[in-house]
């Protein structure tokens, strides 16, 4: 399996701004560990960020948020993209729709997508659907995604498991898996 780590909508407006969820800050410490671990293990870190234009359909539901070019649409400082990361702007719930994300993941040889960020039952779910339709395996660290309420979060997770066959894990277990894979590769290289 070749993984990529997708970070969805960890933006100022989602964490502290226009449509802030109180629970969004709970996953920040997990992501502060998980993102550097991914980079250390050669797992591409890919951001899918709302960058809305005034015409976007979604604004009728949510009002203005994460408008393209504003501070609200920037990734929170603690999780800012680093050199070598990849950033995609999106105009819907779906990280794949009209963004070029699929082509990018394929060029990297990715066949398993790790989904993190906000919200378990909305953008994470829609990115999962699109990834599933395109043949990717899905992994969701339960402590690296969240939603507005515990019920939304739990229902979102259950849906990902039932409908897309997503593997639900934890950030620590996932990092342990990357470490084991690296150790195996080193042993094989030494033989
Ligand atoms: Zn949006």
Boltz pocket constraint, residues with backbone or C-beta under 6 A from the ligand:
constraints:
  - pocket:
      binder: B
      contacts: [[A, 50], [A, 52], [A, 58], [A, 65], [A, 66], [A, 91], [A, 92], [A, 93]]
      max_distance: 6.0
